[in-house]
Amino acid sequence: MQDLINDLQKYSTELDMSVKRLRRNGEALAQAEKDYKVLLRQEVLKLRDEGMAVGIIDKTIYGVPSVAEARFKRDVAEAMYKANQEHINTTKLHLRIIESQISREWNS
């Protein structure tokens, strides 16, 4: 029974840490999204000022190295955020399982 209580405390602490990490990851995702959109806009305007046809800009902008790098960073930040959410869900599941085991042992 003590092992279950220790596991419960461990997962509860882990959940608290994951929620704090989710906030940091959410802020990083928002910043990466902002950086990407601002750079994308700047590069589109630059290409347009250089005389590139608007229809072609849409097809070439994502191949501009700085835009591709900003998009990559945004995608990585999004993956980290989603992985963090999954970890929180998994930790909650572990907590429910342990609580159920404790309840069964307590009632028997």
C-alpha positions, 0 to 999 in steps of 0.5 A: 500500500505504501508503494502505491501512495509513493507512486501517487505522490510521484505522479502528482509531482510529475503532473505539476511539473508537466503543467508548468512545462506546458506553459513554457512550451506554450509560450515558446510555441506562440513566440515561434509562431509570431516570429515565423509569421512576421518573417514570412510577411517581410519576405513576401513584401521583399519579393514583391518589391523585387518584382516577383509575380504574386502568384509565384511568391506563394509557391517560392516563399517557403523555400527561402532559407530564413522562412524555412528555418522559422517554420521549422522552429515553429513546427518543433515548438508545436511538437514539443507542446503536443508531446507535453500535452500527451505526457500530461494525459498519460500521467493523469491516467497513471494517477487514476489507475493508482487511485483505483488500486488504492481504493480496491486495497482500502476497501478489501 
